[in-house]
Amino acid sequence: MTTDDRPDLAAMLLWLTRALIDAEEPVLAANDLTMWAYSVLTALATGPTRTQAALARAIRADKTRIIPVLDDLQERGLIERQPDPADRRVRLLAITPAGRRAFARTRAGIRAGEERVLALLPAADRRAFLRTLRALSDVDDVAAIAQPRSTG
């Protein structure tokens, strides 16, 4: 397949993204988490303690939208919010041991489903696909890169 006769990137990724989300929904439900809650736990389990604003940037969410998610996770003992000693108006977020267990259970279930999809690829293609996908997902602003640049 040449670049001229391939489908657009979004068209190729859309079905896969929808299938993965559909496969994740029962795993999230079994662990009593929403996708946003899982995104919060993932960011806190795999990164440093964060402020609410930094967390929102990291998971690419509006900071006001995640407040109810944070409230729920805190009420359930999955995260903690503490005042920042340097600025008492700012809250620092941290995952609790219960939050780490919920994250680990959920991630294991999600990864099991992903492995079934990845098993469709030869090992070398799987490694290349994951490496490429990781490189693209680590770009800070893919949408801005994809926009045509003005020449005037």
GIDAHU-V782312 format. One record per residue. N is the residue number from 1. RES is the residue in one letter. SS is DSSP state (@ for helix, = for strand, . for the rest). PSI is psi in whole degrees, -180 to 180 (none if undefined). Layout:
<<N:RES:SS:PSI> <N:RES:SS:PSI>>
This chain:
<<1:M:.:129> <2:T:.:171> <3:T:.:-23> <4:D:.:-30> <5:D:.:10> <6:R:.:152> <7:P:.:162> <8:D:.:153> <9:L:@:-46> <10:A:@:-40> <11:A:@:-39> <12:M:@:-35> <13:L:@:-24> <14:L:@:-52> <15:W:@:-40> <16:L:@:-44> <17:T:@:-45> <18:R:@:-42> <19:A:@:-41> <20:L:@:-41> <21:I:@:-44> <22:D:@:-38> <23:A:@:-29> <24:E:@:-30> <25:E:@:-47> <26:P:@:-31> <27:V:@:-45> <28:L:@:-45> <29:A:@:-41> <30:A:@:-26> <31:N:.:11> <32:D:.:47> <33:L:.:150> <34:T:.:170> <35:M:@:-39> <36:W:@:-42> <37:A:@:-42> <38:Y:@:-38> <39:S:@:-41> <40:V:@:-49> <41:L:@:-39> <42:T:@:-48> <43:A:@:-41> <44:L:@:-31> <45:A:@:-26> <46:T:@:3> <47:G:.:-174> <48:P:.:169> <49:T:.:138> <50:R:=:159> <51:T:=:164> <52:Q:@:-40> <53:A:@:-43> <54:A:@:-38> <55:L:@:-45> <56:A:@:-43> <57:R:@:-43> <58:A:@:-37> <59:I:.:6> <60:R:.:52> <61:A:.:153> <62:D:.:131> <63:K:.:-28> <64:T:.:-28> <65:R:.:-31> <66:I:.:-8> <67:I:@:-49> <68:P:@:-33> <69:V:@:-45> <70:L:@:-41> <71:D:@:-47> <72:D:@:-47> <73:L:@:-37> <74:Q:@:-45> <75:E:@:-33> <76:R:.:1> <77:G:.:22> <78:L:.:-22> <79:I:=:164> <80:E:=:146> <81:R:=:123> <82:Q:=:148> <83:P:=:141> <84:D:=:124> <85:P:.:-27> <86:A:.:-22> <87:D:=:99> <88:R:=:-12> <89:R:=:-19> <90:V:=:141> <91:R:=:133> <92:L:=:136> <93:L:=:142> <94:A:=:146> <95:I:=:143> <96:T:.:169> <97:P:@:-40> <98:A:@:-38> <99:G:@:-40> <100:R:@:-39> <101:R:@:-44> <102:A:@:-43> <103:F:@:-48> <104:A:@:-43> <105:R:@:-46> <106:T:@:-46> <107:R:@:-41> <108:A:@:-43> <109:G:@:-42> <110:I:@:-44> <111:R:@:-33> <112:A:@:-43> <113:G:@:-40> <114:E:@:-38> <115:E:@:-34> <116:R:@:-38> <117:V:@:-47> <118:L:@:-27> <119:A:.:-15> <120:L:.:-16> <121:L:.:146> <122:P:.:154> <123:A:@:-44> <124:A:@:-41> <125:D:@:-38> <126:R:@:-47> <127:R:@:-44> <128:A:@:-43> <129:F:@:-49> <130:L:@:-40> <131:R:@:-45> <132:T:@:-45> <133:L:@:-41> <134:R:@:-43> <135:A:@:-44> <136:L:@:-37> <137:S:@:-19> <138:D:.:-10> <139:V:.:131> <140:D:.:-41> <141:D:.:76> <142:V:@:-37> <143:A:@:-42> <144:A:@:-37> <145:I:@:-37> <146:A:@:-15> <147:Q:.:140> <148:P:.:143> <149:R:.:140> <150:S:.:145> <151:T:.:3> <152:G:.:none>>
